Amino acid sequence: MSQSDYIVIEAQEDGVHVIGLTRGVDTKFHHSEKLDAGEVMIAQFTEHTSAMKIRGKAKIYTSYGIIESESKK
C-alpha cells in the first residue's frame, strides 16, 4: 500500500456517513464518522481498512478523479 492511497471526502449536506470496512476473511464495519455540510475528512486505505462506504451527498476526491455521491433518500 503506497502513501498516496488517500481519499478526501467533502460533505455537501448534513449527516454524511463514512463507514470503514475491514480487510480479511470476514468484511466487517470497524469505524464510522458523521460529517456535516462543508466538513472534510481525509482518509487512507490501510492494512485494516479495505473499503469505505459513504452515505449521503458528498464529493470524494481520489487519485482517479472526483466522484459525487447522491443525497440520502
C-alpha positions as CSV (number, residue, x, y, z in Angstrom):
1,M,0.0,0.0,0.0
2,S,1.5,3.3,-1.0
3,Q,1.4,6.5,0.9
4,S,-0.7,8.0,-2.0
5,D,-3.8,5.9,-1.2
6,Y,-5.7,8.8,0.4
7,I,-9.2,10.0,-0.4
8,V,-10.8,13.3,0.6
9,I,-14.5,13.3,1.4
10,E,-16.2,16.7,1.4
11,A,-19.8,16.6,2.8
12,Q,-22.3,18.5,0.7
13,E,-25.1,18.1,3.2
14,D,-25.5,17.5,7.0
15,G,-25.4,13.9,8.1
16,V,-23.0,12.3,5.6
17,H,-21.8,8.9,7.0
18,V,-18.4,7.5,6.3
19,I,-18.0,3.8,7.3
20,G,-14.7,1.9,7.2
21,L,-14.8,-1.8,6.3
22,T,-12.2,-4.3,7.5
23,R,-9.8,-6.3,5.3
24,G,-9.6,-10.1,5.7
25,V,-11.7,-13.2,5.6
26,D,-14.8,-11.5,7.1
27,T,-15.6,-8.0,6.0
28,K,-17.0,-6.0,8.9
29,F,-17.7,-2.4,9.8
30,H,-14.9,-1.1,12.0
31,H,-15.2,2.7,12.1
32,S,-17.9,5.3,11.4
33,E,-17.8,9.1,11.1
34,K,-20.6,11.6,10.6
35,L,-19.9,14.8,8.6
36,D,-22.0,17.9,8.3
37,A,-22.1,20.2,5.2
38,G,-18.7,21.7,4.5
39,E,-16.8,19.3,6.7
40,V,-13.9,17.5,5.1
41,M,-12.3,14.1,6.1
42,I,-9.0,12.8,4.8
43,A,-8.9,9.0,4.9
44,Q,-6.4,6.3,3.9
45,F,-6.7,2.7,3.0
46,T,-4.6,0.7,5.4
47,E,-3.7,-2.9,6.3
48,H,-7.0,-2.9,8.4
49,T,-9.2,-0.8,6.0
50,S,-10.1,-2.3,2.6
51,A,-13.2,-0.3,1.7
52,M,-15.2,2.7,2.7
53,K,-18.9,3.2,2.4
54,I,-20.1,6.8,2.0
55,R,-23.8,7.5,2.5
56,G,-25.2,11.0,1.7
57,K,-24.3,13.8,-0.7
58,A,-20.6,14.2,-0.8
59,K,-17.7,14.8,-3.2
60,I,-15.0,12.2,-3.0
61,Y,-11.6,13.2,-4.3
62,T,-9.3,10.3,-5.3
63,S,-6.2,9.8,-7.5
64,Y,-8.7,8.5,-10.1
65,G,-10.8,11.7,-10.1
66,I,-13.8,13.1,-8.3
67,I,-16.8,11.1,-7.6
68,E,-20.1,12.6,-6.3
69,S,-22.4,10.5,-4.2
70,E,-26.1,11.2,-4.1
71,S,-28.2,12.6,-1.3
72,K,-29.8,10.3,1.3
73,K,-33.4,9.3,0.4
